[in-house]
Amino acid sequence: NQQTIPTAGQNFFKYVLEFIRDVSKTQIGEEHGPWVPFIGTMFLFIFVSNWSGALLPWKIIQLPHGELAAPTNDINTTVALALLTSVAYF
């Protein structure tokens, strides 16, 4: 819902979208358009996962079968992201 006079939220989301488009254009080139949603999703997932691990004290919560941790703390997340990227590329 774009407005003539942008709100703070609209400015923030526009900044994030332009940042992701610039990163895509820098890394891929002029034909970066179809890759922007994929790269944006990966970027936001990794960004939120890393910050949730840095800001939330996950190790305080003890579970019977282990402890909670940031999603990017596990090698399986890295493998899954690598497989998704490989499948999307090929």
C-alpha positions in Angstrom: 0.0 0.0 0.0 2.3 2.7 -1.3 1.5 6.3 -0.2 2.4 9.6 -1.8 4.2 10.6 1.4 6.0 7.5 2.6 5.8 6.3 6.1 8.8 5.1 8.2 7.9 1.4 7.5 7.6 2.1 3.8 11.0 3.8 3.7 12.6 0.9 5.6 11.2 -1.8 3.3 12.2 0.2 0.2 15.7 0.5 1.6 15.9 -3.2 2.2 14.6 -4.0 -1.3 17.0 -1.7 -2.9 19.9 -3.1 -0.9 19.0 -6.7 -2.0 18.6 -5.6 -5.7 22.0 -3.9 -5.6 23.6 -6.9 -4.1 22.0 -9.1 -6.8 23.0 -6.8 -9.6 26.6 -6.6 -8.3 27.0 -10.3 -8.0 24.9 -11.6 -11.0 24.9 -8.7 -13.5 22.2 -7.1 -15.6 20.0 -10.1 -15.7 19.5 -10.2 -11.9 15.7 -9.7 -11.9 14.5 -13.4 -11.5 17.1 -14.0 -8.7 16.0 -11.1 -6.4 13.3 -13.0 -4.5 15.6 -16.0 -3.9 18.5 -13.9 -2.8 16.3 -11.8 -0.7 14.8 -14.7 1.0 18.2 -16.3 1.7 19.6 -12.9 2.9 16.7 -12.3 5.3 16.7 -15.8 6.7 20.4 -15.7 7.4 20.2 -12.2 8.8 17.3 -12.9 11.2 18.8 -16.3 12.2 22.2 -14.7 13.1 20.7 -11.8 15.0 18.3 -14.1 16.9 21.4 -16.1 18.0 23.2 -13.0 19.0 20.4 -11.3 20.9 18.4 -14.1 22.5 20.1 -16.2 25.2 19.1 -19.5 23.7 21.4 -21.5 26.0 19.4 -20.5 29.1 16.5 -22.7 28.0 17.3 -26.3 28.7 15.4 -29.1 27.0 15.4 -32.8 27.9 17.1 -33.7 24.6 19.5 -30.8 24.3 19.4 -27.0 24.2 18.0 -24.4 21.9 20.4 -22.6 19.6 20.3 -20.2 16.7 19.3 -21.9 13.4 22.6 -21.1 11.7 24.5 -22.7 14.6 23.7 -26.1 13.0 25.6 -27.6 10.1 22.4 -29.0 8.7 21.1 -25.5 8.0 24.3 -24.7 6.1 23.9 -27.9 4.0 20.2 -27.2 3.3 21.0 -23.6 2.1 23.8 -24.9 -0.1 21.5 -27.6 -1.6 18.8 -25.0 -2.3 21.3 -22.7 -4.0 22.7 -25.5 -6.1 19.2 -26.7 -7.2 18.1 -23.2 -8.0 21.3 -22.5 -10.0 21.2 -25.8 -12.0 
